[in-house]
Amino acid sequence: MDLPVQARSQGLDIVRGTAVILMVVYHMCEYAPTPTNASLMTICLALTAFRMPVLFLISGFLSAGIVNKPKRQALSRVTNLAWLYVLWLPVMLLASPEKVRADAVYILDNVWRPATELWFIWALMILIASLFIVVKIPRRTVLLASLLVATIDYSGIFGLTFGHDNLLRYAPMFYIGALCRAEVAGLIKAPFSLRSASIVVVGIAAIHVISELFRHSQGWQLFGPIERISVCAAAIYLLKPVEMMPAVANSLASVGQKTLPIYLLHLPLWMALKPVIPKLGGVATPLLSASLLVVACLLIHHAARHSRMKWLFGQPLWWSNGIAQAAWAMDRRYMAR
C-alpha cells in the first residue's frame, strides 16, 4: 500500500516542516540571551514528545525503499550523512552553547560519541545502515526488541552518553516508519473528522497523564516510547486540516522538504547572531527569531545550491566514489575467502 508521491510528500512534509520549526523555536527558548517566558518554555518542553520522534518516524518511512535500490545508490545515502557529520562537526563544536573542547582528540571522540546537535545525523546514519540487516528479521521481533530496549534505556540503567541514549530511544520510531509503511500511509490517507480528532486528543492526554504519574512516582519514563509513538500518529492525523489551507500547507511543506539544511545551520547561525540581537525577552522574541532564522537557513541553502558551495549540504563525488570503491574492494576480498 502506498500513496502517490505528490499526496504523500504534501502530508508528510507538512508534519516534518512543523516539527523542524518547533525544534528551532525550542532552541531559541533554550539558548535565548534573556530568560524565556515560562509558559512558552513549558509548551516547548511538552512538545519534546513530538519534534524529534516524528522526524525519525518520517525518516524511516522515506528510507525504507533504500534496501531495494542498487548497492551504490543505497550506500550513497549513508555516505552523504557521513560527509555532513564530518564536515559540520567542527562547526557545531565551535558553535555549541555547552562548554565543549574543540581539540582533535575531542573531535575524534565525537565520531562515535556525539555530544552536539549533530547526534540526529549520526543516529540517522546508523539506523539507515541497519535497515539492510533489519529487513531480514521478522518485523514484530524488530519492533518489540527496539521498544523494549528504548523503554529500559529510559530507566537510565544503561548509563549511556547523550547521543547513544537518543539512538536507542528514537530507534522504535524510525523502525515503525520503515517497517510499517502501509500503516503510516493508511494514516496519511485517513479522512479527517472532528469526532476522530477528539478521540485522538483525549487518548493522547490520557497516555500523557499516566506517563507523568508513573514518572513522578517511580522516577522512570516507562511509557516514554509508547507516548512518543502515539504522539507521532496523532500529529500526522491532527495536522491533516492544514492541507485545506493552501498557503500555509505549501509553506510548511516547503520547509519540510529542506529540514536537513535548517537542522545544520540554525544553531551555528543563532550562536553567531545572539550577541548582537537585542535582549527583548517575552513570548514574541523566540518566535520571531525562529521565523527569521528558518528564512535565513533557506536563503543560505538556496545560495549554496546555485553556487560552488553545494558540498556544504551534500557529498562531493570524490567522497562518495572513494567510499564506494573502498567498500567494493573489501567486498571482493571477503568473497574471495
Buried (B, 14 or more C-beta within 10 A) or exposed (E): EEBEEEBBBBBBBBBBBBBBBBBBBBBBBEBBBEEBBEEBBEBBEEBBBBBBBBBBBBBBBBBBEBBEEEEEEBBBBBBBBBBBBBBBBBBBBEBBEEEBEEEEEBBEBBEEBBBBBBBBBBBBBBBBBBBBEBBEEEBEEBBEBBBEBBBBBBEEEEEBBEBBBBBBBBBBBBBBBBBBBEEBBEBBBEEEEEEEBEEBEEEBEEBBEBBEEBBEEEEBBBBBBBBBBBBBBBBBBBBBEBBEEEEEBBBBBEBBEBBBBBBBBBBBBBBEEBEEBEEEBEEEBBBEBBBBBBEBBBEBBEEBBEEEEEBBBBBEEEBBBEBBEEBEEEEEEEEEE
